[in-house]
Amino acid sequence: MKVSADVLVEESEDTILLRIQGDDIGIIIGRRGETLDALQYLTSLVVNKSKQGYKRLVIDIENYRQKREETLVKLANRLADRVIKYKKDITLEPMNPYERRVIHSSLQNHKYVETYSVGEEPNRKVIIALK
């Protein structure tokens, strides 16, 4: 990919975290993290190929995952307010399982709305609805 970057590795008992930092490494993230997710998946397959136990692998580039999670939580709360105001369900665009989980967990204790997923991968969507 012709990218120069530094990789910091943090390993615990059940997780390996690769933090990647460098200049112009947005190409590794890709559109909405799709390239990053694919790279993480393939790397996880290699890491866990010959091991007895499974280790969860997470690749994060320039804190992209944390920033994306914050964005999704804000989106979920904003859309929950809209559902309450207009009393109409809102269907979000298709998301990967991690992003759907962030939406569900951010609204799971909400007093007035609930969330559920519909559709088949890779077009599975979250719906925010009144309780």
Residue pairs with C-beta under 8 A, 6 or more apart in sequence:
1 27
1 28
3 22
3 24
3 25
3 27
3 28
4 22
4 23
5 20
5 21
5 22
5 25
5 28
6 20
6 21
6 22
7 18
7 19
7 20
8 18
8 19
8 20
8 21
9 16
9 17
9 18
9 19
10 16
10 17
10 19
11 17
14 53
14 54
14 55
14 56
15 55
15 56
15 57
15 58
16 47
16 55
16 56
16 57
16 58
17 58
17 60
18 43
18 57
18 58
18 59
18 60
19 60
19 61
20 28
20 59
20 60
20 61
20 62
21 61
21 62
25 61
25 62
27 35
28 35
28 36
28 39
28 61
29 35
29 36
29 61
29 62
29 64
30 36
30 38
33 64
33 65
33 68
33 96
36 59
36 61
36 64
37 96
37 98
39 59
40 57
40 58
40 59
43 57
43 59
44 56
44 57
47 55
47 57
48 54
48 55
48 57
58 65
60 66
68 99
69 102
72 99
72 102
72 103
72 106
73 102
73 106
75 92
75 103
76 102
76 103
76 106
76 107
76 115
76 128
77 106
77 107
79 90
79 92
79 128
80 107
80 110
80 112
80 113
80 128
82 90
83 89
83 90
83 112
83 113
83 128
83 129
83 130
84 112
84 113
84 130
87 130
89 127
89 128
89 129
89 130
90 127
90 128
91 118
91 125
91 126
91 127
92 103
92 125
92 126
92 127
92 128
93 125
94 119
94 122
94 123
94 124
94 125
95 103
95 124
95 125
95 126
96 122
97 124
100 117
100 124
100 126
103 115
103 126
103 128
104 115
104 117
104 126
107 113
107 114
107 115
107 128
108 115
111 131
112 130
112 131
113 128
113 129
113 130
113 131
114 128
114 129
114 130
114 131
115 126
115 127
115 128
115 129
116 126
116 127
116 129
117 124
117 125
117 126
117 127
118 124
118 125
118 127
119 125
